[in-house]
Amino acid sequence: MIIIGGLLNSSRKPVEEAFINRDEAYLTGLALEQEKAGCAYLDLNASTLIEREAEIISWAIPLLQQKISVPISIDSPNPATLEAGLRVHRGRALLNSLPGKTPEMDEILPLIRDYKPQVIVCCLDNHGLPETPEDTLRVAVKTLNRLFQETSLREEDVFLDPLVRPLAVFPEAGKLLLESLLLIRRELPGIKTVAGLSNISYGLPRRRVVNLTFLTNLIGHGLDAVIADPLHPDFQTSVIVSEYLNNRPGAREKFLAWARSTIPVQEE
């Protein structure tokens, strides 16, 4: 499982305040904690500060890259912000995200051609959110075809996001995503999938329980990467045990190493 740390997001009040106050110690400390927790990327989002978003992103990326070695996922719906981040990112960034909508796609594709980041492609087009797994696949194929035709990216450079919706608003959200993952895995076997975990529990009580339970289902349905809180004490446990249950490569060894390094509270 590829972990994308999701805590550097201005929707979280302490992070928003740290962006506003240019609190370098808080932001770099949070970044380092996520990297130490095993994240392969760190997602960076300042979209609640829309008037200053590009400025904050272009300031934060060089700051963070002084301390961390993993790439940053530049997370914004605004092409200007994406370009500001790509311009200052050292090495290859992850662009989050490319929708299948116009004119957004028309504006973002030239950035991908110029900067050659890895890309999260989200399954959203001019018709809105897909209503069925087949709709999700249709949007994915259409968007990927154009991406590959107009840039030098290959399948291994892409993560496909089928889009997690809030269960409180869409009771079919979990079922739709799980079935979409199975269909994508069958029809697009060379494409990695990614999901923003916390979206599923938005508006619900006991959000962390909902998130981690959903994560185990996602792993069982073949999800490759997740944007999540890697610092939750039960997060790594859920990943390790779920991967072992689903016989993922290397999961047995990882499980045994984890089990031997932890002190059992109570053996069942």
Buried (B, 14 or more C-beta within 10 A) or exposed (E): BBBBBBBBBBEBEEBBEBBEEEBBEBBBEBBBBBBEBBBBBBBBBBBBBEEEBBBBBBBBBEBBBEEBEBBBBBBBBBBEBBBBBBBBBEEEBBBBBBBBBEEBBEBBBEBBEEBBBBBBBBBBBEEEBBEEBEBBBBBBBEBBEBBBEBBEBEEEBBBBBBBBBBBBEBEEBBEBBBBBBEBBBEEBEEBBBBBBBBBBBBEEEEEBEBBBBBBBBBBBBBBBBBBBBBBBEEBBEBBBBBBBEEEBEEBEEBBEEBEEEEEEEEEE
